[in-house]
Structure formats: C-alpha cells, structure tokens
C-alpha cells in the first residue's frame, strides 16, 4: 500500500509541477507533456520496487469556461448536466483496448477473463501516452482526441465529477453502488466537501469492495444550497488508493472543491487482488501477442477453407454441366427417333397401294389392312 501511495503522490506532484512550469501553447499540449513527465518520474522511482504503479486522471478548467481532461487507467471523469451523468473518459482495460485495436470483437473481449484488467498506468514504463479524448457516443480514439483538443464548454450549474472506479462499480447483486439519479440528486443540491462526502457515503454505505475516491468541480449555480469556496487552483488535488496500487486524481480550476475518503475497511480485499493486478503489463503484452497470433492463424484457416470450398464448388459446377449436356443430347436423340417414327407412319397413310379390303368370316364390313396409324 505504501509503495502505491508513493507512486500516486509522485504522479500528482509531478503533474502539478510540470503544469506550473509549462510553456506549452495550449492546455492539451501542456497536459500531454505533464503526464509524460510524471510517467518518467514514477518509473524512475518504482523501478526500485517492481510491480508498483498508479493510474492518473486530470481535469483542467481553462478560464472557468473550457474543460480539458487527461487519463491513464480506469478512473473516470463525468460531466453532470441537466439531470444527465455523462462519462467523458475511456477505461483503459483489456476489453476496451482489444476491441478498439481490432484484436477481438466487442463480445469476445467482454467475455474474456482479463476483461477488466488495467492495461495503461504510470510505473511499468517510462513512456505513457495520455488519453485526452472525450468518448461521448463514440469509441473511436481519433474522433475522441479531436474533441479533446477543442475541449468542452461548461455551462452554469455543471459539475465535473472525477472518481476512482470504486465509486461506479457494480455490487455483487449486479447493481451500481451509487445510481446516476443519486449522483444528480447530490451534485444539484450540494457543493464541494459536502457533495463529495455524500457521494462517498452512498458507496461505502452499500459495502463497496474497493477504495472510493471522489473529486468534484462545479460552476456556480444559485439553485444549490451552498456557495462554492474558492481555492488556489494549483492546490486542488488529492491522492487516494486505487485498483492497481494507487490512483492520483487531480482537479485544476478557478472553482475547485475536493474530498477523498478511502475504504480502509475493505483494504484486505484490495490487497488480495493486488498481486494479480500489478502484473498487468506482462499479462497484457502476452495476451495481445497470443490474440494476434490466434487471429493470424484464424485468417489462414479461413483462407484455406475458402479456397477448398471454391475448388469443390468449381468441380461440382463442371460435373453438373457435363450431366446437363448429356441429358440434352439424350433428349435430342429421343426427339429425332420419335420424329422419324411419325414420318414413317405418315408415309404409310399417304400411299393408297398400302391399303386393301379384307372380308372376315363372310362379313361384308370391310376392315382396312393394315390399320391406319
């Protein structure tokens, strides 16, 4: 736990330091550079303690109007507006990444035993790409990234919710620890510390089995019961335990109130799963290579099957054509024989000398011999 908290603290401090010193021309560039700097710092530190890592999610409000995000891992950022709770970030888990990269179908990836394993974090590698995208009604990274460069304009009454996955997970009964309507009920009526405490209490009161961390940034709204307290935007940050060791959640903005509470009573459960989770890098790489190899083998098998089927179809077509030709020839020969017989019979009928009268048993009724055809 201490190693994970150390990694998260380093990530938070490094991002804030990089943003303070940034000379980048815009917020997205500054965020990308800050996350990369933090990744290098965390890697240098955690290389002494193999397996230590942290996720990171950052929300930045520029001039109180425009929202920008950066994400590494499976923590989330939500926009709460007009009674709707919209997820803006993408979870960097096995199921999503394999499907987006085309290695697996969405259905197969979701059913894979590693579906929820985190595949991107700070610590395992010195180079980590920050995901700046807004994934609203899309899973296309390019489209999401284009939105992220522009940012999202905020409106009066908006709430930006940053949370660890412990807040939004489903419980053993398949129901979320906190519902969307409950989130809206809180953020529309409360602000800052009180709102964050209420959200955490909802999840912990329902026996959430992971650490629960919440940060909340809200624009002014006269309908809320309290008035937000102004803070130094560069200090609006916090650290909390997360799924794979730790998670650093950061909020930067003019109006920034935050709160975090760890589910210490559930620490034993988190520790039991940590050994598996910290191996995400090697597991993910091996899984990717295996999936790609299997995909290539499947493609070869499919091509061979297609070629075999085509050859059989061609042979069948040739055989069928030969049969049709033979049947046509037989039918034509039968028609010729039938026509010849009819012609011969007609010839007999047309010649008078071929007929005569014969009286049988003294009967005067003549019988034509031979009988006409």
Backbone torsions as a table, in degrees:
resi	resn	phi	psi	omega
1	UNK	NA	-44.3	-178.6
2	UNK	-60.8	-39.2	-179.9
3	UNK	-65.5	-42.0	178.7
4	UNK	-63.8	-41.6	178.9
5	UNK	-65.5	-36.4	177.7
6	UNK	-64.0	-42.5	179.1
7	UNK	-63.2	-42.0	-180.0
8	UNK	-66.6	-40.5	178.6
9	UNK	-63.0	-42.5	177.4
10	UNK	-61.4	-43.3	-179.3
11	UNK	-61.9	-46.8	-179.4
12	UNK	-62.4	-49.5	-178.4
13	UNK	-63.4	-39.2	-177.6
14	UNK	-67.4	-41.7	179.0
15	UNK	-64.2	-45.7	179.7
16	UNK	-62.3	-42.4	179.4
17	UNK	-63.4	-44.3	-179.3
18	UNK	-65.0	-39.4	179.3
19	UNK	-68.1	-35.8	178.3
20	UNK	-64.2	-37.7	-176.2
21	UNK	-93.2	-2.3	-172.7
22	UNK	-64.5	138.1	173.4
23	UNK	-114.0	18.5	-177.7
24	UNK	-64.4	150.0	-177.3
25	UNK	-74.5	-16.2	-178.1
26	UNK	-152.2	167.8	-176.4
27	UNK	-65.5	-46.1	179.9
28	UNK	-56.8	-42.1	178.5
29	UNK	-64.6	-42.5	178.9
30	UNK	-61.6	-42.0	178.6
31	UNK	-63.4	-46.2	-179.3
32	UNK	-60.2	-45.3	179.7
33	UNK	-66.8	-38.5	-179.2
34	UNK	-65.9	-42.1	179.2
35	UNK	-66.5	-39.8	178.4
36	UNK	-64.1	-40.4	177.4
37	UNK	-62.7	-44.8	179.1
38	UNK	-62.6	-38.4	178.8
39	UNK	-61.0	-41.2	179.4
40	UNK	-66.4	-43.4	-179.6
41	UNK	-63.5	-46.9	-179.3
42	UNK	-64.6	-39.7	179.0
43	UNK	-62.2	-45.1	-179.7
44	UNK	-59.9	-37.2	-178.9
45	UNK	-78.0	-46.7	-173.8
46	UNK	-77.8	-11.4	176.2
47	UNK	-62.4	-20.6	176.2
48	UNK	-78.0	-20.2	-177.8
49	UNK	-129.6	81.8	-176.2
50	UNK	-53.2	140.6	178.1
51	UNK	94.2	-7.8	-180.0
52	UNK	-85.4	134.6	-179.1
53	UNK	-156.6	169.6	178.5
54	UNK	-149.9	147.1	171.3
55	UNK	-92.1	166.1	-176.1
56	UNK	-149.7	135.5	174.1
57	UNK	-141.2	135.1	-174.7
58	UNK	-131.2	135.3	173.0
59	UNK	-121.0	130.1	-178.8
60	UNK	-124.3	131.0	175.2
61	UNK	-107.1	117.2	-179.8
62	UNK	-91.8	119.5	177.9
63	UNK	54.6	28.6	177.1
64	UNK	70.2	11.4	-173.3
65	UNK	-126.3	-37.4	-170.1
66	UNK	-116.7	131.2	-178.9
67	UNK	-99.6	132.4	174.0
68	UNK	-128.8	151.1	-177.6
69	UNK	-135.6	159.7	171.2
70	UNK	-144.2	136.3	-173.1
71	UNK	-140.2	137.3	171.9
72	UNK	-139.6	104.0	179.6
73	UNK	122.4	-149.6	-174.0
74	UNK	-119.6	13.2	169.8
75	UNK	-75.9	166.7	-170.7
76	UNK	-133.6	157.7	170.9
77	UNK	-123.6	129.2	178.8
78	UNK	-117.8	146.3	170.4
79	UNK	-106.2	120.7	179.7
80	UNK	-102.4	112.0	-175.6
81	UNK	-150.1	133.2	174.9
82	UNK	51.6	46.4	176.7
83	UNK	68.3	12.6	178.1
84	UNK	-115.8	139.7	178.4
85	UNK	-112.0	108.5	-173.1
86	UNK	-111.8	123.6	176.5
87	UNK	-75.5	129.9	-177.9
88	UNK	-99.6	-31.4	-174.2
89	UNK	-97.2	167.8	177.5
90	UNK	-110.3	133.0	175.0
91	UNK	-72.0	124.6	179.4
92	UNK	-87.2	68.4	179.8
93	UNK	-112.8	165.4	-174.2
94	UNK	-52.7	-48.4	-175.3
95	UNK	-59.4	-48.2	-178.3
96	UNK	-66.1	-45.0	-174.8
97	UNK	-68.9	-41.0	179.7
98	UNK	-64.7	-38.8	-179.7
99	UNK	-70.5	-43.6	-179.6
100	UNK	-63.7	-38.7	-179.5
101	UNK	-78.7	-4.9	177.6
102	UNK	80.2	11.0	179.9
103	UNK	-74.4	-35.7	179.0
104	UNK	-135.8	160.5	171.2
105	UNK	-74.2	162.5	178.5
106	UNK	-59.4	-41.3	-176.6
107	UNK	-65.6	-46.2	-179.0
108	UNK	-65.4	-40.1	-179.3
109	UNK	-64.6	-39.9	-179.2
110	UNK	-67.6	-29.9	-177.7
111	UNK	-88.7	-8.2	-179.5
112	UNK	-66.4	142.0	179.2
113	UNK	-59.3	-24.1	-179.5
114	UNK	-95.7	16.3	-172.0
115	UNK	-50.8	-38.7	-173.5
116	UNK	-103.8	11.7	177.1
117	UNK	-71.5	131.6	-179.5
118	UNK	-73.2	131.8	-175.3
119	UNK	-111.6	-3.7	179.3
120	UNK	-138.7	126.6	-178.7
121	UNK	-159.5	166.5	174.9
122	UNK	-90.9	132.6	179.1
123	UNK	131.3	-55.0	-177.4
124	UNK	-66.4	-26.7	-175.7
125	UNK	-138.5	148.1	177.8
126	UNK	-74.9	-15.2	-178.6
127	UNK	-118.0	117.7	179.1
128	UNK	-132.9	131.2	179.3
129	UNK	-88.4	124.2	176.6
130	UNK	-76.4	134.6	176.6
131	UNK	-91.6	110.3	-177.2
132	UNK	-97.2	5.8	-169.8
133	UNK	-79.3	155.3	170.9
134	UNK	-106.8	109.4	-174.4
135	UNK	-98.1	62.1	178.2
136	UNK	-97.4	114.7	-178.9
137	UNK	59.9	29.9	175.7
138	UNK	-158.0	149.4	171.4
139	UNK	-118.3	14.0	-179.9
140	UNK	-85.6	112.6	-177.6
141	UNK	-59.4	-36.0	-178.8
142	UNK	-67.7	-44.6	178.5
143	UNK	-64.4	-41.8	179.8
144	UNK	-64.3	-40.1	-179.9
145	UNK	-64.9	-39.2	178.3
146	UNK	-61.3	-39.4	176.5
147	UNK	-65.5	-40.3	-177.9
148	UNK	-63.1	-34.1	178.4
149	UNK	-65.0	-36.9	-179.0
150	UNK	-79.8	-29.7	-176.3
151	UNK	80.8	170.5	179.4
152	UNK	-115.3	124.1	176.8
153	UNK	-68.4	133.5	178.2
154	UNK	-91.7	154.3	-179.9
155	UNK	-120.4	164.9	176.6
156	UNK	-59.1	129.8	179.3
157	UNK	91.7	-3.5	178.7
158	UNK	-68.9	147.6	171.9
159	UNK	-127.1	131.5	176.2
160	UNK	-104.8	114.8	-176.6
161	UNK	-103.8	122.2	175.9
162	UNK	-113.9	127.1	-174.5
163	UNK	-149.3	156.3	171.4
164	UNK	-77.2	165.9	-176.6
165	UNK	-68.3	-14.8	178.9
166	UNK	-63.3	-25.8	-179.2
167	UNK	-75.1	-35.4	-169.2
168	UNK	-109.2	7.0	178.2
169	UNK	-69.0	161.4	172.8
170	UNK	-89.6	145.0	177.6
171	UNK	-81.2	-179.4	179.8
172	UNK	-58.5	-25.4	179.6
173	UNK	-84.3	2.7	179.4
174	UNK	84.3	-0.8	179.7
175	UNK	-100.6	146.5	-179.7
176	UNK	-66.4	150.6	178.1
177	UNK	-66.2	-27.6	174.2
178	UNK	-141.9	130.7	-176.3
179	UNK	-85.5	161.7	-179.0
180	UNK	-62.9	-38.8	-179.7
181	UNK	-66.8	-29.2	176.9
182	UNK	-72.7	-38.2	175.8
183	UNK	-60.6	-46.3	-179.3
184	UNK	-64.1	-39.5	179.3
185	UNK	-58.2	-38.7	-179.0
186	UNK	-73.9	-52.6	-172.4
187	UNK	-71.9	-20.3	179.3
188	UNK	-84.4	-16.7	-176.5
189	UNK	-115.3	-19.6	-176.0
190	UNK	-126.7	164.1	178.1
191	UNK	-133.1	156.5	169.0
192	UNK	54.4	-130.5	-172.8
193	UNK	-57.3	-43.2	-178.0
194	UNK	-64.4	-43.4	179.5
195	UNK	-63.9	-44.1	-179.5
196	UNK	-63.9	-41.5	178.4
197	UNK	-62.2	-39.0	-179.9
198	UNK	-64.1	-43.0	180.0
199	UNK	-63.7	-44.1	179.1
200	UNK	-64.2	-41.0	-179.3
201	UNK	-62.5	-37.9	177.6
202	UNK	-56.1	-50.7	-175.5
203	UNK	-68.6	-46.8	-177.9
204	UNK	-67.8	-32.0	178.1
205	UNK	-67.3	-17.3	178.1
206	UNK	-106.9	23.6	174.1
207	UNK	61.1	47.6	174.8
208	UNK	-56.6	134.3	-173.4
209	UNK	-95.8	23.7	178.9
210	UNK	-148.0	166.3	176.3
211	UNK	-63.6	139.8	-178.3
212	UNK	-116.0	120.6	180.0
213	UNK	-130.8	138.2	-176.0
214	UNK	-138.2	137.5	169.4
215	UNK	-130.5	140.8	-174.8
216	UNK	-134.8	127.8	175.4
217	UNK	-122.8	127.6	-174.3
218	UNK	-130.4	142.8	169.9
219	UNK	-81.6	161.7	-176.6
220	UNK	-65.9	141.7	178.7
221	UNK	-148.1	114.5	-178.3
222	UNK	-64.4	-15.4	-179.0
223	UNK	-80.5	-15.3	178.4
224	UNK	-74.9	156.5	-173.0
225	UNK	-77.5	-23.3	-178.1
226	UNK	-125.9	166.5	179.7
227	UNK	-105.5	132.6	-178.8
228	UNK	-64.1	144.8	179.7
229	UNK	-96.7	129.3	-178.9
230	UNK	-73.6	140.9	177.1
231	UNK	-133.3	164.0	172.2
232	UNK	-65.1	117.8	-174.7
233	UNK	-60.0	-28.5	-178.3
234	UNK	-76.4	-10.2	179.3
235	UNK	-104.9	-1.5	-178.3
236	UNK	-80.8	78.1	-176.1
237	UNK	-152.0	158.7	176.0
238	UNK	-156.7	170.7	-177.0
239	UNK	-128.5	143.6	179.6
240	UNK	-155.0	157.6	178.5
241	UNK	-66.2	147.7	-178.8
242	UNK	-137.3	-174.8	-168.8
243	UNK	-65.6	-38.2	-174.5
244	UNK	-108.2	20.0	177.7
245	UNK	141.7	-55.8	179.3
246	UNK	-166.5	164.3	177.8
247	UNK	-139.8	132.6	177.3
248	UNK	-106.7	116.6	178.8
249	UNK	-110.7	133.0	-175.1
250	UNK	-131.9	135.4	173.1
251	UNK	-122.9	130.9	177.4
252	UNK	-125.0	131.1	178.5
253	UNK	173.4	174.7	179.6
254	UNK	-69.6	-46.1	178.1
255	UNK	-108.5	107.7	-175.8
256	UNK	-142.4	109.6	175.7
257	UNK	-116.0	137.4	-176.2
258	UNK	-139.3	159.9	175.9
259	UNK	-155.7	145.3	174.3
260	UNK	-141.4	142.3	176.8
261	UNK	-143.4	129.3	-178.7
262	UNK	-94.0	144.2	177.8
263	UNK	-84.1	74.7	-175.4
264	UNK	-62.0	-30.8	-179.4
265	UNK	-64.3	-18.1	-178.9
266	UNK	-104.6	13.3	-174.0
267	UNK	-63.9	-34.9	-178.9
268	UNK	-60.5	-40.4	178.6
269	UNK	-64.8	-43.3	-180.0
270	UNK	-62.5	-39.2	-179.1
271	UNK	-65.7	-34.8	-179.4
272	UNK	-65.1	-32.1	-177.1
273	UNK	-92.3	-12.6	-172.8
274	UNK	-63.4	-37.1	-177.7
275	UNK	-58.8	-40.1	178.6
276	UNK	-71.5	-42.4	-174.0
277	UNK	-67.5	-36.4	-175.9
278	UNK	-71.3	-12.6	178.1
279	UNK	-89.9	19.6	-172.3
280	UNK	-61.8	-33.9	-174.4
281	UNK	-66.6	-54.0	-178.4
282	UNK	-66.3	-37.3	179.0
283	UNK	-63.7	-45.0	-178.2
284	UNK	-65.3	-42.3	-179.6
285	UNK	-63.9	-45.7	179.6
286	UNK	-63.4	-41.7	179.7
287	UNK	-63.6	-40.3	-180.0
288	UNK	-64.6	-45.9	-179.9
289	UNK	-62.5	-43.7	179.4
290	UNK	-63.1	-42.5	-179.7
291	UNK	-64.5	-40.8	179.5
292	UNK	-66.2	-40.5	178.4
293	UNK	-63.5	-43.5	178.9
294	UNK	-64.4	-38.3	179.4
295	UNK	-63.1	-42.2	178.7
296	UNK	-65.0	-42.2	178.7
297	UNK	-63.0	-41.4	177.8
298	UNK	-62.0	-38.0	-179.9
299	UNK	-65.9	-43.1	178.3
300	UNK	-62.7	-45.8	179.7
301	UNK	-60.9	-40.0	179.5
302	UNK	-65.3	-41.6	178.6
303	UNK	-63.3	-43.1	179.2
304	UNK	-63.5	-42.9	179.3
305	UNK	-62.9	-39.2	179.0
306	UNK	-64.7	-43.5	180.0
307	UNK	-63.8	-43.0	179.1
308	UNK	-62.3	-45.1	179.6
309	UNK	-62.5	-38.7	179.8
310	UNK	-66.7	-40.5	179.2
311	UNK	-63.8	-43.3	178.3
312	UNK	-63.4	-39.4	179.7
313	UNK	-64.6	-41.4	179.1
314	UNK	-63.3	-44.5	179.8
315	UNK	-62.9	-41.6	178.6
316	UNK	-62.6	-40.2	179.6
317	UNK	-64.0	-41.0	179.4
318	UNK	-63.7	-46.5	-179.6
319	UNK	-61.9	-41.8	179.8
320	UNK	-64.1	-39.0	179.8
321	UNK	-65.9	-41.8	179.0
322	UNK	-63.0	-40.8	178.6
323	UNK	-62.6	-42.6	179.9
324	UNK	-63.1	-40.1	179.5
325	UNK	-63.9	-44.0	-179.8
326	UNK	-63.9	-41.9	179.0
327	UNK	-64.1	-38.5	178.9
328	UNK	-65.3	-42.2	180.0
329	UNK	-64.3	-41.5	178.9
330	UNK	-62.8	-43.5	179.9
331	UNK	-63.5	-40.2	179.4
332	UNK	-65.2	-40.2	179.1
333	UNK	-64.3	-41.3	178.6
334	UNK	-63.8	-38.4	177.8
335	UNK	-63.7	-40.1	179.5
336	UNK	-64.9	-44.3	179.5
337	UNK	-62.3	-41.9	-179.2
338	UNK	-65.0	-41.5	-179.9
339	UNK	-65.9	-37.9	179.2
340	UNK	-64.0	-41.8	179.3
341	UNK	-63.2	-43.7	179.9
342	UNK	-64.5	-40.3	179.0
343	UNK	-62.1	-41.4	-178.9
344	UNK	-65.6	-40.4	179.7
345	UNK	-66.4	-41.5	178.3
346	UNK	-63.1	-35.3	180.0
347	UNK	-64.5	-40.2	178.3
348	UNK	-61.9	-41.7	-178.5
349	UNK	-67.1	-30.8	-175.3
350	UNK	-81.1	-12.2	-177.4
351	UNK	-103.4	115.9	-179.4
352	UNK	-63.5	-33.6	-176.6
353	UNK	-65.6	-11.1	-179.9
354	UNK	-85.2	0.1	-177.8
355	UNK	-120.4	153.3	175.8
356	UNK	-155.0	163.2	179.4
357	UNK	-98.3	135.6	179.7
358	UNK	-130.8	131.6	178.0
359	UNK	-103.2	125.6	-177.7
360	UNK	-107.6	129.0	174.8
361	UNK	55.6	36.5	177.7
362	UNK	72.0	4.3	179.5
363	UNK	-78.8	135.8	-175.6
364	UNK	-80.9	-9.3	179.1
365	UNK	-72.1	121.7	-178.0
366	UNK	-75.1	149.1	173.5
367	UNK	-120.6	126.5	-177.7
368	UNK	-76.1	124.6	177.4
369	UNK	-122.3	133.9	-8.2
370	UNK	-74.4	166.0	179.3
371	UNK	-62.3	137.6	179.1
372	UNK	-63.8	147.8	-178.4
373	UNK	-69.1	NA	NA
